[in-house]
Amino acid sequence: MSEVVVGVDGGGTKTNVAVVGTDGAVLARVQGGTSNYQVIGGEKLAQVLRETIQNALETAGVDASQVRHLVVALAGVGRPSDREAVTKIVEGLGLSKRSTVDSDAAAALAGAFAGGEGIIVISGTGTICFGKGADGRVERSGGWGYLLGDEGSGYWIGQQALIAALKDLDGRGPRTALREALEKHLGVERIDRVIPRVYQGDLDRAGVAALAPLVFEVAAAGDPVAKEIVKRAGEELGKLAAAVAKRLNWSSARVRVAPIGSVFKRRAVLEPEMTRVLKDAGVDHEIVDPLLDPALGAAVIGLQREGVAVEGKVLANLVGNVS
């Protein structure tokens, strides 16, 4: 009877599950609903995980008795108490011989380099950076939330654009095409009309982050203020990676840096500043695409926990199944 590992990558919008053989062959990929523990609670989380994992096992043509390791990587399990609670939920599913609960960032890191060393810089609504050294040590920087950090994130880019537009209105800053673009996009006669929506929560964190593509567009059209915001975003993202490289003592060996997240859809305009910052910090680096997605990254964690070396044929099978 062939055995498998199951990788789960869960977040605020969806849950991705991958069933992988011990030879690295990807047997099934299934998507389910949200699995953010902080949002939906334990009972709903158990339901989503059970339904989605069972669906994946059925699609792969295997049953729970064949699952050597189940790795559930979720958003919202950063605190030890939360991880302990989710671990009990996962163990209670009875869908595997052994199980591991980890963060969604851990799965992203494992996927980006198939369990090997490197640095990931994640920029979506927020930002965070993780790196794994040759000795297996993991370090992080950023991830402190929109009130205390998240520089270079979609939220930060949108926030800086709103600030610049308001300064334009006041005459405290340079004229910028961002002001008119934001007024049109947000459907307000004057940019200051958006203030109540921000402070009353109608234009929430996700809504501000959703302004980032507009900022990139205005920058591409040549607006100096928008271009400066994009430049600073690239610089901040580079600083995240440089900080992790320093903690991992990466000063001579070349390090792989993989950008991940929605903001990096505009990677081409962010990469020059990231590269400059890393070079200035003395980090010999190569910016690369992630090898695998986080669901397969979770499966990689499971394979490694079971003593399977993710190299050679196993790695080729995993990478060969990435569309």
C-alpha positions in Angstrom: 0.0 0.0 0.0 1.5 3.3 -1.1 1.9 6.0 1.5 1.4 9.8 1.1 1.9 13.1 2.8 -0.7 15.8 2.8 0.1 19.5 2.7 -2.4 22.2 3.7 -2.0 25.9 3.1 -4.8 27.9 4.6 -5.6 31.6 4.9 -8.3 34.2 5.0 -9.8 33.4 1.6 -9.1 29.8 0.7 -7.5 26.5 1.7 -5.3 24.6 -0.7 -4.5 20.9 -0.1 -1.9 18.8 -1.9 -1.6 15.0 -1.7 1.9 13.9 -2.5 3.5 10.4 -2.7 6.7 9.7 -0.9 8.4 9.8 -4.4 7.3 13.4 -4.8 4.5 12.6 -7.3 1.6 15.1 -6.8 -1.6 12.9 -6.7 -4.2 15.6 -6.0 -4.8 19.3 -5.6 -8.0 20.6 -4.0 -9.2 24.0 -2.9 -11.6 24.7 0.0 -13.0 27.7 1.9 -11.3 30.0 4.4 -9.3 28.4 7.3 -8.0 31.4 9.3 -8.4 30.2 12.8 -8.7 33.7 14.2 -11.6 34.5 12.0 -13.7 31.3 11.8 -12.9 29.6 15.2 -12.1 26.1 16.0 -15.4 24.3 15.2 -15.6 25.8 11.7 -11.9 25.2 11.1 -12.3 21.5 11.9 -15.1 21.3 9.4 -13.2 23.0 6.6 -10.1 20.9 7.1 -12.0 17.6 7.3 -14.0 18.3 4.2 -11.2 19.6 2.1 -8.6 17.0 3.1 -11.1 14.1 2.6 -12.0 15.5 -0.8 -8.3 15.6 -1.7 -7.7 12.0 -0.5 -10.7 10.8 -2.5 -9.4 12.6 -5.6 -6.0 11.0 -5.1 -7.6 7.6 -4.6 -6.1 7.0 -1.1 -7.6 6.9 2.4 -6.5 8.2 5.8 -4.6 5.0 6.7 -2.1 5.8 3.9 -1.3 9.3 5.2 2.1 9.2 6.9 2.2 12.9 7.7 -0.3 15.7 7.6 1.1 19.2 7.7 -1.4 22.0 8.2 0.1 25.5 7.6 -2.3 28.3 8.5 -2.5 32.0 8.9 -3.3 33.1 12.5 -1.3 30.5 14.4 1.7 32.6 15.4 1.1 32.4 19.2 1.9 29.2 21.0 -1.5 29.0 22.5 -3.2 29.2 19.1 -0.8 26.6 17.6 -1.6 24.3 20.5 -5.3 24.7 20.0 -5.1 24.0 16.3 -2.8 21.0 16.9 -5.5 19.4 19.0 -8.1 20.1 16.2 -5.8 18.6 13.6 -5.0 15.5 15.7 -8.7 15.1 16.4 -9.4 14.8 12.7 -7.9 11.3 12.7 -6.8 11.7 9.1 -3.1 10.8 9.5 -0.5 8.8 11.4 1.4 12.0 12.4 0.7 15.7 12.0 2.4 19.0 12.2 0.9 22.5 12.6 2.9 25.4 11.3 2.5 28.9 9.9 1.5 29.7 6.4 4.9 31.6 6.1 6.8 28.3 7.0 5.0 26.6 4.1 5.8 29.4 1.7 9.5 29.2 2.8 9.7 25.4 2.4 8.0 25.7 -1.0 10.1 28.5 -2.4 13.3 26.4 -2.0 11.9 22.9 -1.7 13.0 22.7 1.9 16.5 24.2 1.2 18.1 27.5 2.2 17.0 30.9 1.0 15.0 34.0 1.8 11.4 34.8 1.0 10.0 38.3 1.0 6.2 38.3 1.3 4.3 41.5 0.3 0.6 41.5 0.0 -1.7 43.4 2.3 1.2 43.3 4.8 4.8 42.3 4.7 7.1 39.8 6.3 10.4 38.1 5.5 11.7 34.7 6.4 15.0 33.0 5.7 16.5 29.6 6.2 20.3 29.1 6.5 22.5 26.2 5.4 22.5 25.1 9.0 18.7 24.9 9.1 18.3 27.9 11.3 15.3 30.1 10.4 15.2 33.9 11.0 12.6 36.6 10.2 12.1 40.3 10.0 9.1 42.5 9.7 5.5 41.3 10.0 4.6 43.8 12.7 1.3 44.9 11.2 0.1 48.0 9.6 0.3 50.2 12.7 3.9 49.4 13.5 5.4 48.2 10.2 4.4 46.6 6.9 6.6 49.0 4.9 6.5 48.1 1.2 3.2 46.3 1.5 0.1 46.9 -0.5 -1.4 48.7 2.5 1.7 50.9 2.9 1.8 51.8 -0.8 -1.9 52.8 -0.7 -1.5 54.7 2.6 1.5 56.7 1.2 -0.6 57.6 -1.9 -3.4 58.9 0.3 -1.0 60.9 2.4 0.6 62.4 -0.7 -2.7 63.3 -2.2 -3.8 65.0 1.1 -0.6 66.9 1.2 -1.1 68.1 -2.3 -4.6 69.3 -1.3 -3.2 71.2 1.6 -0.3 72.7 -0.3 2.1 70.9 2.1 3.6 68.7 -0.6 4.2 68.6 -4.4 1.4 68.4 -6.9 0.7 64.8 -7.9 -1.4 62.9 -10.3 -2.2 60.6 -7.5 -4.7 63.1 -6.1 -7.0 63.1 -9.2 -6.5 59.4 -9.8 -7.6 58.5 -6.2 -10.5 60.9 -6.3 -11.8 59.3 -9.5 -11.1 55.7 -8.2 -12.8 56.3 -4.8 -15.7 58.3 -6.3 -15.1 61.5 -4.2 -15.2 65.1 -5.4 -12.2 66.0 -3.2 -9.7 63.6 -1.7 -10.4 64.8 1.8 -13.9 63.4 1.5 -12.4 60.0 2.0 -11.3 60.7 5.5 -14.6 59.6 7.2 -14.5 56.3 5.2 -10.9 55.6 6.5 -11.6 56.4 10.2 -15.1 54.8 10.2 -13.7 51.6 8.7 -15.5 51.7 5.3 -12.2 52.0 3.6 -10.4 49.3 5.7 -7.0 47.8 5.6 -7.7 45.6 2.6 -9.4 48.5 0.8 -6.3 50.7 1.3 -4.1 47.9 0.1 -6.3 47.6 -3.0 -5.1 51.0 -4.1 -1.6 49.8 -4.7 -2.2 48.8 -8.4 -3.4 52.3 -9.0 -0.2 53.8 -7.6 1.9 51.5 -9.8 -0.1 52.8 -12.8 0.4 56.4 -11.9 4.1 55.8 -11.4 4.3 54.1 -14.8 2.8 57.2 -16.3 5.7 59.2 -15.0 4.3 61.0 -11.8 7.3 61.8 -9.6 5.5 61.3 -6.3 4.1 57.9 -7.3 7.5 56.9 -8.6 9.1 57.8 -5.3 6.5 55.7 -3.4 7.3 52.7 -5.5 11.0 53.3 -5.2 10.7 53.5 -1.4 8.6 50.3 -1.4 11.4 48.4 -3.2 13.9 49.8 -0.8 11.9 48.7 2.3 11.4 45.2 0.8 15.2 45.0 0.2 15.8 46.0 3.8 13.7 43.1 5.0 15.8 40.6 3.1 19.1 42.2 4.0 18.2 42.1 7.7 17.5 38.3 7.5 20.6 37.7 5.5 22.6 39.5 8.2 21.0 37.4 11.0 21.9 34.2 9.0 25.4 35.4 8.5 25.1 35.4 4.7 28.0 37.6 3.8 29.9 35.5 1.3 27.8 32.7 -0.1 25.2 33.7 -2.7 21.7 33.6 -1.3 18.5 33.0 -3.2 15.7 35.6 -2.6 12.2 34.7 -3.7 9.5 37.5 -3.8 6.0 36.3 -3.0 2.7 38.0 -2.8 0.3 40.2 -4.8 2.5 43.3 -4.7 5.2 41.4 -6.6 2.9 41.3 -9.6 4.9 44.5 -10.3 8.2 42.8 -9.4 10.0 44.4 -12.4 9.7 47.9 -10.9 10.5 46.8 -7.3 13.5 44.6 -8.0 16.0 47.4 -8.9 15.7 49.0 -5.5 15.7 45.6 -3.7 18.8 44.7 -5.5 20.5 48.0 -4.7 19.8 47.7 -1.0 21.0 44.1 -0.9 24.2 45.0 -2.7 24.8 48.0 -0.4 24.4 45.6 2.5 27.1 43.3 1.0 24.6 40.5 0.3 25.6 38.5 -2.8 22.2 37.4 -4.0 20.0 36.1 -6.8 16.3 37.0 -7.1 14.4 33.9 -8.1 10.9 32.6 -8.6 9.6 30.2 -5.9 10.1 26.5 -6.9 6.8 25.4 -5.4 3.6 26.9 -4.0 2.9 26.9 -0.2 0.6 23.8 -0.3 3.4 21.8 -1.8 5.7 23.5 0.6 3.7 22.1 3.5 4.0 18.7 1.8 7.8 19.2 1.6 7.8 19.8 5.4 5.9 16.5 5.8 8.3 14.6 3.5 11.3 15.9 5.4 9.7 15.1 8.8 9.4 11.5 7.5 13.1 11.4 6.5 12.5 11.7 2.8 15.3 13.8 1.1 13.7 16.3 -1.2 16.2 16.0 -4.1 16.8 14.1 -7.2 13.7 12.3 -8.5 11.5 13.4 -5.6 12.3 17.1 -6.3 11.9 16.5 -10.1 8.5 15.0 -9.5 7.4 17.9 -7.3 8.6 20.6 -9.7 7.3 18.7 -12.7 3.8 19.0 -11.3 3.8 22.7 -11.0 1.7 24.3 -13.7 
